[in-house]
Amino acid sequence: MESSAYQRILLKLSGESLGGKSGGGIDFVRAGRVCDELAGAHALGVRIGLVIGGGNILRAADTEGTGLDRPTRDAMGMLATVINALAVEGLLEKRNIPARVLTATDMRPYAEAYARSSALAHLDEGRVVLFAGGTGHPYFTTDTAAALRAVEMGAQVLMKATNVDGVFDADPKKHPEAKRYAELDYTTALAKQLRVMDATAISLCRENHLPILVFNLTRPGSIIRAVKGEPVGTIVKGD
């Protein structure tokens, strides 16, 4: 039987990874393919925490210049992440993968309010835990929420799924000659402002010695390869 290189992971997905060709809304076929890979990872015995952004429903840029204050705009974005989490929970359950949405603020009867003890119990029982609603506070990104929940759940790695093959020294879509890092340290990522995660998330991972793996979700089988420890993407770890 195949096995995972990790016993416990936190996977960060963008909202756009669930969207259609434009990245908007929820494409349930596309989301289903992601859930198929999550089911494969679950079958390897890995305990999975999941944080999903909300950009397919509401992007931060869409609310700028509207006259709404930042806390209100951020609250709207956090609610968008709950919609995505509920969709993925349902798709996983259809695949006979037990899952539970935990929200940063109380949203009963739609989901369970987050408590670390409950999250750990669900993980120990083999459920995929979807952490929704960000941190529950404005001014913090879902990257930071992912780093926070990863540390709280004792994850061995924070995996960030993107649409490029890792971290590059320049935007590979604009600069074809850009070079990909196979390995990177936290300080370099912060100093060079490389597009890994936001600075708060990277700093939190550095303080808690939590590696970050950045890989390309658009390549079929990438989640399975990542959890098996195969060389995919870029690993960001100790200085």
C-alpha positions, 0 to 999 in steps of 0.5 A: 500500500502506498503511503504519504510522506506526511501524517498531517497537512494544511492545504491552501487553495485559492477561490479561483481554483474552484471557479470556471474559465474566468475564475469566477463562481463555482465550477462543480466539475473543476471543483470535483476534480480537486476533490478527487485528488483530495480523496486520493490523499485521504486514502493514503492516510494523511489527515487534511486541513483545508483553507480556501480563499473566496476570490471566485466569489468576491475579489478584494479588488472588486470592492475597492473604491466602493465607499465600503470600509475595510472591515465590511469588505473583509467580512464579505470576503470571509463569507465568500470563503464559507460558501466555497468550504460548504461546496467542497464539504458536500463534494467530498461527502459525495465521494464518501470522504467525511468532512466538516466545515469549521468557521472562525465565527459562529454560523450555526446551523450551516457550520460548526464554530471553530475550536482547536479541540474540535478541529483536532478531534475531527482530524483524529477521526479521519475527517477533512477539516475545512477552516472557513471565514478566515481568522474571523478578523478584518485585515488578515488574508486567507494566507495568514489564516492558513498559516495560523490553522496549520500551526494550531493543528500541528501540520507538518507542512503548509501546502499552497496550491497555485497555477505556476510550478512553484516560486520564481525569481520573476513572474514566469507569465511575464518573463519566460526566462524566470528561474524556479527555486527548488528550495528557498529560505524564509528570510530570502522569500521575505527580503526579495518579496517573492510571491509565496504568501503574504509576509505575515503568513511567512513570518508565522511559519518561520517562527514555528518552523513550518515548511511551505510547499508551493506547487502547481494545482493545474497539473493533474495528480499534483496533490497526490504527488505533493503528499507523497513527498515527490519533488514538486514545486518549491519548498520554503523552510529554515534559514 
